[in-house]
Amino acid sequence: MRDPDGFTAFAHAQSRSLFGTAWLLTGDWHASEDLVQEALGRMYRYWHRIDRIENPAAYAHTVLVRAFLSQRRRRSSTERPVRELPDAPEREPDHALRITLADALATLSKRDRAVLVLRYLEDRSVEQVAVDLDRSPGAIRVQSMRALSRLRDVLGEDTTELVHP
């Protein structure tokens, strides 16, 4: 097993070469730096097994290319920086709406509140909420439906006046 110092020397020796490959792949300086960091991070995670690899430098390039391909599959890889931010509508926070919603949530049971907050306010999936609350996804769906119904009872059926255009 090699020590972390051995990895540090390896990383210093390979960074320039890895960056050159990353830059050719991405065409972007910052994305190249991120890609090199990702590849080196993956290499470090398994550095204790490096003795099994015949050519660690070549393997580092393989890890870099795989990390690049993995990033290209992700939705976030389509984001591109722009010189100027687009105009965004200025919207003041609606404190009255927040207070009304907080008061309505306070009338619900702790479990109902937890499900609604995690599911709709934190925008988590049913599966994530199920894991967080140690319940089945089906139970979360049913509880979400029932909790929303209870929330509508508290707020009233016509909630359109609560939201300002």
Steps between C-alpha positions, in 0.01 A plus 500: 500500500638839403491802723314821414836667437552265210167614363596866539816448295300308239237775482764771457676302229181423306295817543639683196447203270152435638411867462611496135277204429212653695532827311489316169186319616315801640646803325448693824766592754282477810322183392843348434617585850184348646543188290861454612392539862224244449740251344763548770233467767391169354862385477564594862198305619657179367866596541553215746449261205734681262760221522265284292502747210777456246508862378342745749550799267309335218234390745465859622422606143242222476339621823502856362324398178244294691432794732457724194254259339313467827469878531380530143209270581389719788249773438719761667764459232278699264539812711717763342619825655379819338657842500188677635221359708153519345252738654315331780174632632536678830267330741469595859448215744136475604523497878123475549489187284789345696329572831170358373672186375702459821183539711316246284788252521509541878146360521611172341657205679878484512507217247272681256709813535822307445366331187372825348810700582739236368292414197382841379703772666837324478400338169609148588375195318258255658782248526731747678228592748427131559866437583519810723190399695566126491170422327399347170452719192135392485443615858660836417273545196189427706612722785584782257154481348330500839721776642431720197130442548529604865700806399229596249240467774698745715575744219167466322434365155553832320868567563553706187467825696804391706730511199578832338570501123 
